Amino acid sequence: MWQWLYRLGSPKLFYDMTTGFLPWLTIVTYFLLIVGLVWGLGFVPPDYQMGDNFRIAYIHIPMSVGAMGIYAMMACMAAMHMIWNIKLADLVARSCAALGATYCALSLVTGSLWGKPTWGTYWIWDARLTSMLILLFVFIAIMALRSAYDSENSGSKAASVLTLVGVVNLPIIHYSVVWWNTLHQGDSILGVSSQSANPPEVWSPAFFVGLGLIGFFFQALIRRTRNEILLHERRSQWVQQLLTSKQLQE
Protein backbone atom coordinates (compact mmCIF):
# COMPACT_ATOMS: atom_id res chain seq x y z
CA MET A 1 0.00 0.00 0.00
CA TRP A 2 2.75 2.45 0.97
CA GLN A 3 4.69 1.74 -2.20
CA TRP A 4 1.55 2.46 -4.25
CA LEU A 5 0.98 5.73 -2.33
CA TYR A 6 4.53 6.95 -2.85
CA ARG A 7 4.48 5.92 -6.51
CA LEU A 8 1.24 7.83 -7.03
CA GLY A 9 2.93 10.83 -5.41
CA SER A 10 5.82 10.77 -7.87
CA PRO A 11 6.29 14.18 -9.58
CA LYS A 12 7.39 12.48 -12.80
CA LEU A 13 4.30 10.25 -12.87
CA PHE A 14 2.06 13.27 -12.30
CA TYR A 15 3.76 15.19 -15.11
CA ASP A 16 3.47 12.27 -17.53
CA MET A 17 -0.16 11.52 -16.67
CA THR A 18 -1.32 15.11 -17.10
CA THR A 19 0.45 15.75 -20.42
CA GLY A 20 -2.29 14.18 -22.55
CA PHE A 21 -5.14 14.88 -20.15
CA LEU A 22 -4.70 18.65 -19.87
CA PRO A 23 -5.84 19.69 -23.40
CA TRP A 24 -9.11 17.76 -23.08
CA LEU A 25 -9.80 19.22 -19.64
CA THR A 26 -9.22 22.72 -21.01
CA ILE A 27 -11.68 22.19 -23.90
CA VAL A 28 -14.42 20.85 -21.59
CA THR A 29 -13.80 23.64 -19.07
CA TYR A 30 -14.22 26.48 -21.52
CA PHE A 31 -17.26 24.82 -23.10
CA LEU A 32 -18.99 24.63 -19.70
CA LEU A 33 -18.04 28.21 -18.79
CA ILE A 34 -19.20 29.68 -22.10
CA VAL A 35 -22.53 27.82 -22.04
CA GLY A 36 -23.19 28.58 -18.37
CA LEU A 37 -22.25 32.26 -18.44
CA VAL A 38 -24.04 33.04 -21.70
CA TRP A 39 -27.13 31.18 -20.51
CA GLY A 40 -27.13 32.65 -17.00
CA LEU A 41 -26.14 36.23 -17.82
CA GLY A 42 -28.01 36.60 -21.08
CA PHE A 43 -31.12 34.43 -21.17
CA VAL A 44 -32.35 33.75 -17.62
CA PRO A 45 -35.32 36.04 -16.78
CA PRO A 46 -34.71 38.77 -14.15
CA ASP A 47 -35.54 38.02 -10.53
CA TYR A 48 -38.86 39.50 -9.41
CA GLN A 49 -37.20 41.20 -6.40
CA MET A 50 -33.57 41.85 -7.39
CA GLY A 51 -33.98 42.20 -11.12
CA ASP A 52 -30.83 41.63 -13.18
CA ASN A 53 -28.61 42.10 -10.12
CA PHE A 54 -29.19 38.47 -9.11
CA ARG A 55 -27.12 37.31 -12.11
CA ILE A 56 -23.97 38.07 -10.12
CA ALA A 57 -24.83 34.94 -8.14
CA TYR A 58 -23.83 32.79 -11.14
CA ILE A 59 -20.25 33.91 -10.51
CA HIS A 60 -20.30 34.75 -6.81
CA ILE A 61 -21.67 31.47 -5.46
CA PRO A 62 -19.34 29.12 -7.42
CA MET A 63 -16.38 31.34 -6.49
CA SER A 64 -17.31 31.20 -2.79
CA VAL A 65 -17.83 27.44 -2.76
CA GLY A 66 -14.69 27.01 -4.86
CA ALA A 67 -12.54 29.00 -2.44
CA MET A 68 -13.63 26.79 0.44
CA GLY A 69 -13.15 23.64 -1.61
CA ILE A 70 -9.67 24.71 -2.66
CA TYR A 71 -8.71 25.34 0.97
CA ALA A 72 -10.02 21.91 1.98
CA MET A 73 -7.95 20.32 -0.79
CA MET A 74 -4.89 22.32 0.23
CA ALA A 75 -5.34 21.12 3.82
CA CYS A 76 -5.49 17.49 2.65
CA MET A 77 -2.28 17.99 0.69
CA ALA A 78 -0.65 19.66 3.70
CA ALA A 79 -1.62 16.71 5.90
CA MET A 80 -0.17 14.23 3.38
CA HIS A 81 3.05 16.24 3.27
CA MET A 82 3.30 16.39 7.07
CA ILE A 83 2.48 12.71 7.66
CA TRP A 84 4.11 10.93 4.71
CA ASN A 85 6.52 13.63 3.46
CA ILE A 86 5.19 13.34 -0.11
CA LYS A 87 6.84 15.99 -2.29
CA LEU A 88 4.04 16.15 -4.83
CA ALA A 89 1.49 16.89 -2.09
CA ASP A 90 3.50 19.93 -1.02
CA LEU A 91 3.83 21.14 -4.61
CA VAL A 92 0.07 20.83 -5.11
CA ALA A 93 -0.58 22.68 -1.84
CA ARG A 94 1.78 25.43 -2.97
CA SER A 95 -0.17 25.77 -6.23
CA CYS A 96 -3.52 25.76 -4.43
CA ALA A 97 -2.69 28.80 -2.31
CA ALA A 98 -2.54 31.37 -5.12
CA LEU A 99 -5.59 29.92 -6.87
CA GLY A 100 -7.59 29.81 -3.65
CA ALA A 101 -6.71 33.42 -2.87
CA THR A 102 -7.90 34.42 -6.35
CA TYR A 103 -11.22 32.60 -5.98
CA CYS A 104 -11.72 34.06 -2.50
CA ALA A 105 -10.92 37.62 -3.65
CA LEU A 106 -13.33 37.33 -6.60
CA SER A 107 -15.98 36.00 -4.23
CA LEU A 108 -15.62 39.07 -2.02
CA VAL A 109 -15.59 41.47 -4.99
CA THR A 110 -18.68 39.98 -6.65
CA GLY A 111 -20.42 39.82 -3.27
CA SER A 112 -19.74 43.53 -2.78
CA LEU A 113 -21.13 44.33 -6.22
CA TRP A 114 -24.25 42.38 -5.33
CA GLY A 115 -24.49 43.94 -1.86
CA LYS A 116 -24.49 47.60 -2.96
CA PRO A 117 -27.88 47.59 -4.73
CA THR A 118 -29.31 44.92 -2.40
CA TRP A 119 -28.11 46.08 1.04
CA GLY A 120 -27.18 49.66 0.17
CA THR A 121 -23.48 49.14 0.96
CA TYR A 122 -20.47 47.39 -0.56
CA TRP A 123 -19.30 46.01 2.77
CA ILE A 124 -20.62 45.25 6.22
CA TRP A 125 -18.95 43.32 9.04
CA ASP A 126 -21.36 40.46 8.64
CA ALA A 127 -20.31 37.04 10.00
CA ARG A 128 -20.26 35.39 6.56
CA LEU A 129 -18.38 38.25 4.89
CA THR A 130 -15.89 38.61 7.75
CA SER A 131 -15.09 34.89 7.86
CA MET A 132 -14.56 34.89 4.07
CA LEU A 133 -12.20 37.86 4.44
CA ILE A 134 -10.30 35.91 7.10
CA LEU A 135 -10.01 33.02 4.65
CA LEU A 136 -8.42 35.37 2.10
CA PHE A 137 -5.95 36.58 4.75
CA VAL A 138 -5.08 32.97 5.62
CA PHE A 139 -4.38 32.18 1.95
CA ILE A 140 -2.09 35.23 1.73
CA ALA A 141 -0.40 34.38 5.05
CA ILE A 142 0.36 30.84 3.85
CA MET A 143 2.02 32.16 0.69
CA ALA A 144 3.98 34.75 2.69
CA LEU A 145 5.08 32.15 5.23
CA ARG A 146 6.58 29.96 2.53
CA SER A 147 8.71 32.88 1.34
CA ALA A 148 9.75 33.91 4.85
CA TYR A 149 12.15 30.97 5.33
CA ASP A 150 15.53 30.54 3.69
CA SER A 151 15.01 26.78 3.78
CA GLU A 152 12.32 25.55 1.40
CA ASN A 153 11.65 22.54 3.62
CA SER A 154 11.14 24.69 6.71
CA GLY A 155 8.82 27.03 4.83
CA SER A 156 6.78 24.10 3.54
CA LYS A 157 6.34 22.62 7.00
CA ALA A 158 5.40 25.97 8.55
CA ALA A 159 2.87 26.61 5.76
CA SER A 160 1.44 23.12 6.25
CA VAL A 161 0.92 23.72 9.96
CA LEU A 162 -0.81 27.06 9.32
CA THR A 163 -2.97 25.45 6.64
CA LEU A 164 -4.18 22.75 9.03
CA VAL A 165 -4.86 25.29 11.77
CA GLY A 166 -6.86 27.44 9.32
CA VAL A 167 -9.27 24.58 8.60
CA VAL A 168 -11.25 25.68 11.66
CA ASN A 169 -12.49 28.66 9.64
CA LEU A 170 -14.31 26.50 7.05
CA PRO A 171 -17.20 25.36 9.29
CA ILE A 172 -17.43 28.92 10.63
CA ILE A 173 -17.96 30.21 7.08
CA HIS A 174 -20.50 27.52 6.27
CA TYR A 175 -22.57 27.78 9.46
CA SER A 176 -22.16 31.51 10.09
CA VAL A 177 -25.64 32.25 8.74
CA VAL A 178 -27.05 29.63 11.14
CA TRP A 179 -25.08 30.43 14.29
CA TRP A 180 -25.48 34.20 14.10
CA ASN A 181 -28.19 36.63 13.03
CA THR A 182 -26.49 37.82 9.85
CA LEU A 183 -27.48 40.10 7.02
CA HIS A 184 -26.25 37.53 4.52
CA GLN A 185 -28.98 35.24 3.26
CA GLY A 186 -29.10 31.57 4.20
CA ASP A 187 -30.13 29.31 1.33
CA SER A 188 -28.77 30.22 -2.09
CA ILE A 189 -31.11 31.98 -4.52
CA LEU A 190 -29.93 29.39 -7.03
CA GLY A 191 -30.82 26.49 -4.76
CA VAL A 192 -32.92 23.48 -5.73
CA SER A 193 -34.09 22.58 -2.21
CA SER A 194 -37.71 22.25 -1.19
CA GLN A 195 -37.54 25.81 0.18
CA SER A 196 -36.56 27.16 -3.22
CA ALA A 197 -39.15 27.74 -5.91
CA ASN A 198 -36.65 28.45 -8.66
CA PRO A 199 -37.42 26.70 -11.97
CA PRO A 200 -34.74 24.70 -13.83
CA GLU A 201 -33.99 27.58 -16.22
CA VAL A 202 -32.72 29.58 -13.23
CA TRP A 203 -30.54 27.02 -11.46
CA SER A 204 -29.41 24.93 -14.45
CA PRO A 205 -26.85 27.52 -15.72
CA ALA A 206 -25.30 27.51 -12.24
CA PHE A 207 -24.35 23.85 -12.70
CA PHE A 208 -22.58 24.63 -15.95
CA VAL A 209 -20.71 27.58 -14.41
CA GLY A 210 -19.93 25.63 -11.25
CA LEU A 211 -18.55 22.64 -13.16
CA GLY A 212 -16.69 25.02 -15.46
CA LEU A 213 -15.01 26.79 -12.54
CA ILE A 214 -14.09 23.44 -11.02
CA GLY A 215 -12.54 22.46 -14.33
CA PHE A 216 -10.79 25.82 -14.57
CA PHE A 217 -9.31 25.34 -11.12
CA PHE A 218 -8.01 21.87 -11.91
CA GLN A 219 -6.49 22.84 -15.25
CA ALA A 220 -4.86 25.89 -13.64
CA LEU A 221 -3.70 23.72 -10.73
CA ILE A 222 -2.20 21.16 -13.09
CA ARG A 223 -0.36 23.84 -15.06
CA ARG A 224 1.02 25.50 -11.92
CA THR A 225 1.99 22.16 -10.39
CA ARG A 226 3.75 21.08 -13.60
CA ASN A 227 5.77 24.30 -13.50
CA GLU A 228 6.57 23.72 -9.82
CA ILE A 229 7.69 20.19 -10.65
CA LEU A 230 10.03 21.37 -13.40
CA LEU A 231 11.49 23.98 -11.07
CA HIS A 232 11.81 21.62 -8.11
CA GLU A 233 13.16 18.69 -10.17
CA ARG A 234 15.29 20.75 -12.58
CA ARG A 235 18.45 18.86 -11.69
CA SER A 236 16.92 15.41 -12.17
CA GLN A 237 17.74 13.35 -15.25
CA TRP A 238 14.17 13.08 -16.57
CA VAL A 239 13.70 16.87 -16.53
CA GLN A 240 17.00 17.39 -18.34
CA GLN A 241 15.94 14.87 -20.97
CA LEU A 242 12.54 16.56 -21.32
CA LEU A 243 14.09 19.98 -21.80
CA THR A 244 16.59 18.60 -24.31
CA SER A 245 13.76 16.94 -26.25
CA LYS A 246 11.79 20.22 -26.38
CA GLN A 247 14.83 22.13 -27.57
CA LEU A 248 15.37 19.64 -30.39
CA GLN A 249 11.70 19.94 -31.43
CA GLU A 250 12.06 23.72 -31.65
C-alpha positions, 0 to 999 in steps of 0.5 A: 500500500505504501509503495503504491501511495509513494508511486502515485505521489511521484512528480514524474508520474504526475507530469506524464499523466497530465500531459495528454489529459490537460488539453481535453480538460481545457476544452471541456472547461471552456465549453462549460463556462461559455454555455453557463455564463451566456445562458445565466447572464443573457437568457435567464429572466430577471428576478422578481425582487432583485432584477438583473442584479441576481445574475452576479450569483452565477459567478459569486456562489461558485467562487465562494464554494470554490474558495472553500473547496480549494482550501479543503484540498490544500489542507489534505495535501498539507496533511499528506506532506506532514504525515508521509513527506510526499513531495508532490502533495506539497507542490500541489498545496503550494499551487492551491494557495494562489488559486484559492486566494484568487477565488476568494478575492473574486468571491468578495468582490462579486459579493460587494457588487451584489451587496451595494444595490441589495443592502445599500453598501459594498461592505458590512462586518457580517459574520459570513463576509468577515469569515470569508475575508479571514479566509483570504488573509489565511491564503495570503499568510500561507504564501507569505510564510513559505517565502519567509524561510531561507530553507524551502523545507522549513517554509513548507512545513510551517505553511502546512501547519498554518494550513491545518490550523486554518481549517477551523475557519471552514465550518465557521464560514459555512454555518455563520448564517445559522449560528449568528443573526447575519445580514447575509442570506441563508439558502442560495437563490440558485438552490434546488431545495424544497424551500426554493421555488426556482425553476430549472432555467434559473438554477441549471446555468449555475451547474454549468458555471460551477462545473466550469469553474471546477474544471478551470481550477483543476487545469490551472492547478495542473499547469502551476503544479507542472511548473513547480515540478520542473522547477523543483526537479530541474536537476533530475535526469528526466527533466534534463531529458525533457528539456533537451527533447523540447529544444530539439523539437524547436 
